[in-house]
Amino acid sequence: MPSLAGLSFPAGRFEREMCDLYGIVPDDHPLPARLVRHFHWPRGWHPMRHDAGEPPVFGDVDGPYPFRPVEGPGVYEIPVGPVHAGLIEPGHFRFSVVGETILNLKARLWFVHKGLEKLFHGRTPEDAIELTERISGDTAVGHTLAFCLAVEEALGLPVTTAVSRVRAMLLELERIHNHVADIGALCNDVGYGILNGHAQHIREQLLRSNAALTGHRLLRGAIRPGSATIRQAPDVAQLAAIATDIDEIIGLALGHSVVRDRFTGTATLTQQQAADLGTLGYVARASGLDIDARRDHPFLDLPPAFAVRTLTDGDVLARFLLRTQEIKTSLNVIAELLDTSQSHVHSTNNSLTGLAPSHPRSGVGIVEGWRGTITHRVELAADGMLTRVKIVDPSFFNWPALPVALTDTIVPDFPLSNKSFNLSYAGNDL
């Protein structure tokens, strides 16, 4: 097929993924190197093909990964990972450095590629929920909701406003506890550990509240195709108290000159770079891109408290501030949704029992997860079984932006910069 990489950088990456997993070759691609398949994967084996069969013996077939060499006086390399000192998933980072200044960074991912999309094949939509909730563990609501919206579109299954309100509340609760954790971690990365302790204490309160609502600290179990169910409404008074505590942390962080100095101007991603790379979520909005699927692809008309927040500096400080603004927006949206939901908050709608398409159908679900836009596309056979599921986590779009932002940043600021993006390995390495 003809390549679109010259028109769209993200399209070029999808083409490389298709080439690796399906063997579909994009003609005249400017960067035809492997993307997903590591170089010990056998040549000519494309695991997503229906006739792929069992994997052949892996070995060092095509040699080492072709990292871009950087040469010149005083240039040296720092390899980091894929095994890291912290409790994070594997990724290899190759820094080319002069002194402490980063000239070039290459991130090598897909060490935890699981063949996840193929695990959906042959399952019913209900049976697939256990997979959607675990695509990226911190985004159970976002991925499950995108999947359910896709299934509901494929089947033409209507969803009541009450169900959509419950789903919207869960989506914002997931956004809040993740943003709070990031705010604390960013403070920790500049040596302000006590604020991280406070933030983690707040997150723990949120997680316990999540468990009371759904039976799971990460909000699993609440959303199913055609329905949404929670055990009780969120406690408005508790959320108001948490909002006050979060404001205190933000004030202490921004009032500290060292924190501001470390955040300001660090790992800047310009608006043009963000647009060219196709970035999503808070990474894009912190660089001035006015995009948000809650407004652009709504599954519910959100209350007046909702607004898309953007900043223009594109640095660590902007990504920190945007998180703080989105927490406040999410808390206000939840309060207004509770006010309008009234007794319908414990809402269950249609089920898929006995419902199957009369012919193969497809559908798409688009959701603004806490990291950014999540997209699922499903194909259903006439018997209602899944024959294809395509998943796109925002991290697939945002990982290439991290090396760009780190150009001319010093090596000691890499952990801080990396956390300001906080990208998912699991969501990328499907």
Residue pairs with C-beta under 8 A, 6 or more apart in sequence:
1 24
1 25
1 26
1 27
2 26
2 27
2 28
3 12
3 15
3 26
3 27
3 28
3 29
3 30
4 11
4 12
4 15
4 26
5 11
5 12
5 15
5 26
5 29
5 30
5 31
6 12
6 30
8 278
9 276
9 277
9 278
9 400
10 277
10 278
10 397
12 26
12 29
12 30
12 31
13 35
13 396
13 400
15 26
15 29
16 26
16 29
16 31
16 32
16 33
16 34
16 35
16 36
17 35
17 36
18 24
18 26
19 25
19 26
19 29
19 32
19 35
20 34
20 35
20 36
20 37
20 46
21 36
21 37
21 46
21 47
21 48
22 46
22 48
22 49
23 44
23 46
23 49
26 32
33 66
34 41
34 62
35 110
36 110
36 113
37 110
38 65
38 110
38 111
39 60
39 61
39 62
39 63
39 64
39 65
40 58
40 59
40 60
40 61
41 58
41 61
42 55
42 56
42 57
42 58
42 59
42 61
43 61
43 62
45 52
45 55
45 56
46 52
47 55
47 115
47 118
48 115
48 117
48 118
65 108
67 94
67 106
67 108
68 96
68 104
68 106
69 96
70 77
70 96
70 103
70 104
72 98
74 98
74 99
75 96
75 97
75 98
75 103
76 96
76 97
76 98
77 94
77 95
77 96
77 97
78 94
78 95
78 97
78 411
79 92
79 93
79 94
79 95
80 92
80 93
80 94
80 95
81 90
81 91
81 92
81 93
82 90
82 91
82 92
82 108
82 111
83 90
84 90
84 91
88 425
89 111
89 112
89 425
89 426
89 429
90 111
90 112
90 425
91 107
91 108
91 109
91 111
91 425
92 107
92 108
92 109
92 111
93 105
93 106
93 107
93 108
93 414
94 105
94 106
94 108
95 102
95 104
95 105
95 411
95 414
96 102
96 103
96 104
96 105
97 103
97 411
100 410
100 411
100 412
101 408
101 409
101 410
101 411
102 406
102 407
102 408
102 409
102 410
102 411
102 414
103 407
104 403
104 407
105 402
105 403
105 406
105 407
106 403
107 399
107 402
107 403
109 399
109 425
109 428
109 429
110 428
110 429
111 425
111 429
112 425
112 426
112 429
113 429
113 430
114 429
114 430
115 430
116 131
116 135
116 391
116 430
117 388
117 389
117 390
117 391
117 430
119 131
120 128
120 131
120 386
120 388
120 389
121 386
121 387
121 388
121 389
122 385
122 386
122 387
123 131
123 385
123 386
124 352
124 384
124 385
124 386
125 147
125 148
125 151
125 225
125 352
125 378
125 380
125 384
125 386
126 224
126 225
126 352
128 147
128 386
128 389
129 144
129 147
129 223
129 224
129 225
132 140
132 143
132 144
132 146
132 147
132 376
133 140
133 143
133 144
133 220
133 221
134 140
135 143
135 391
135 393
135 426
135 427
135 430
136 143
136 393
136 395
136 424
136 426
136 427
137 218
137 426
138 174
138 178
138 218
138 370
138 424
139 174
139 178
139 369
139 370
139 371
139 374
139 393
139 424
139 427
140 174
140 216
140 218
140 219
140 220
141 167
141 170
141 171
141 173
141 174
141 219
141 222
141 223
141 369
142 171
142 174
142 367
142 368
142 369
142 370
142 371
142 374
143 369
143 374
143 376
143 391
143 393
144 220
144 223
145 167
145 170
145 171
145 223
145 299
145 365
145 367
146 365
146 366
146 367
146 369
146 374
146 375
146 376
147 365
147 376
147 378
147 389
148 223
148 224
148 225
148 226
148 365
149 299
149 363
149 364
149 365
149 366
149 367
149 376
150 363
150 364
150 365
150 376
150 377
150 378
151 157
151 225
151 352
151 363
151 365
151 378
151 380
152 158
152 159
152 225
152 226
152 363
152 365
153 363
153 364
153 365
154 357
154 361
154 362
154 363
154 378
154 379
154 380
155 225
155 352
155 355
155 357
155 361
155 363
155 380
157 225
157 226
157 350
157 352
157 355
158 350
159 226
159 299
159 349
159 350
160 347
160 349
161 300
162 341
162 344
162 345
162 347
162 349
163 226
163 227
163 228
163 347
163 348
163 349
164 228
164 299
164 300
165 300
165 337
165 340
165 341
165 344
165 345
165 347
166 222
166 228
166 229
166 230
166 341
166 345
166 346
166 347
167 223
167 228
167 299
167 300
168 299
168 300
168 302
168 333
168 337
169 230
169 234
169 334
169 337
169 338
169 341
169 345
170 213
170 214
170 219
170 222
170 223
170 228
170 230
171 367
171 368
171 369
172 330
172 331
172 333
172 334
173 206
173 209
173 210
173 213
173 219
173 234
173 330
173 334
174 218
174 219
174 369
174 370
175 326
175 327
175 330
175 369
175 370
176 206
176 327
176 330
176 331
177 203
177 206
177 207
177 210
178 370
178 371
179 323
179 324
179 326
179 327
179 330
179 370
180 199
180 202
180 203
180 206
180 246
180 327
181 199
181 200
181 203
182 323
182 419
182 422
183 199
183 246
183 249
183 250
183 253
183 320
183 323
183 324
183 327
184 195
184 196
184 197
184 198
184 199
184 200
184 203
184 249
185 196
185 199
185 419
185 422
186 263
186 316
186 320
186 416
186 419
186 420
187 193
187 195
187 196
187 199
187 249
187 253
187 259
188 195
188 196
189 415
189 416
189 419
190 258
190 259
190 262
190 263
190 416
191 258
192 253
192 256
192 258
192 259
195 249
195 252
195 253
198 245
198 248
198 249
199 249
202 242
202 245
202 246
202 249
205 238
205 242
206 242
207 217
207 218
208 217
209 234
209 235
209 238
210 216
210 217
210 218
210 219
211 217
212 231
212 232
213 219
213 222
213 230
213 231
213 232
213 234
214 220
214 221
214 222
214 230
214 231
215 221
215 231
222 228
222 229
222 230
224 351
225 351
225 352
226 349
226 350
226 351
226 352
227 347
227 348
227 349
227 350
227 351
228 347
228 348
228 349
229 346
229 347
229 348
230 345
230 346
231 346
232 346
233 338
233 341
233 345
233 346
234 334
234 338
236 335
236 338
239 331
239 334
239 335
240 331
242 331
243 327
243 328
243 331
246 324
246 327
250 324
253 259
253 320
254 260
260 317
262 316
262 413
262 416
263 315
263 316
263 317
263 320
263 416
264 315
264 316
264 317
265 313
265 315
265 317
266 315
266 316
266 317
266 409
266 413
266 416
266 417
266 420
267 315
267 316
267 402
267 405
267 406
267 409
267 413
267 416
267 417
267 420
268 313
268 314
268 315
268 405
269 279
269 283
269 286
269 287
269 314
269 315
269 401
269 404
269 405
270 287
270 314
271 287
271 288
271 289
271 312
271 314
273 287
273 314
273 401
273 404
273 405
274 283
274 284
274 287
274 288
274 289
274 314
274 401
275 289
277 397
277 398
277 400
277 401
277 404
278 397
279 287
279 289
279 372
279 397
279 398
279 401
280 291
280 371
280 372
280 373
280 394
280 397
280 398
281 368
281 369
281 370
281 371
281 372
281 373
281 394
281 398
282 319
282 322
282 323
282 326
282 371
282 372
283 319
283 372
283 398
283 401
283 421
284 291
284 372
285 291
285 292
285 308
285 309
285 310
285 311
285 322
286 310
286 311
286 313
286 314
286 315
286 318
286 319
286 321
286 322
287 311
287 312
287 314
287 318
288 310
288 311
288 312
288 314
289 310
290 308
290 310
291 308
291 373
292 308
292 368
293 366
293 367
293 368
293 373
293 374
294 302
294 306
294 308
294 368
295 302
295 306
295 308
297 366
297 367
297 368
297 373
299 367
302 333
302 337
303 333
303 336
303 337
303 340
304 336
305 329
305 332
305 333
305 335
305 336
306 329
306 333
307 329
309 322
309 325
309 326
309 329
310 322
311 318
311 321
311 322
312 318
314 405
316 416
316 417
316 420
319 420
319 421
320 420
338 345
341 347
352 384
355 384
356 380
356 382
356 383
356 384
357 380
357 381
357 382
357 384
358 382
359 382
360 379
360 380
360 381
360 382
360 387
361 379
361 380
362 377
362 378
362 379
362 380
363 377
363 378
363 380
364 375
364 376
364 377
365 375
365 376
365 377
365 378
366 373
366 374
366 375
367 373
367 374
367 375
368 374
369 393
369 394
371 393
371 394
371 395
371 398
371 422
371 423
371 424
371 427
372 394
372 397
372 398
373 394
374 392
374 393
374 394
375 390
375 391
375 392
376 389
376 390
376 391
376 392
377 388
377 389
377 390
378 386
378 388
378 389
378 390
379 386
379 387
379 388
379 389
380 386
380 387
381 387
391 430
393 424
393 427
393 428
393 430
394 427
395 423
395 424
395 425
395 427
395 428
396 427
396 428
398 421
398 423
399 423
399 428
401 421
402 417
402 418
402 421
402 423
405 417
405 421
406 414
406 417
409 417
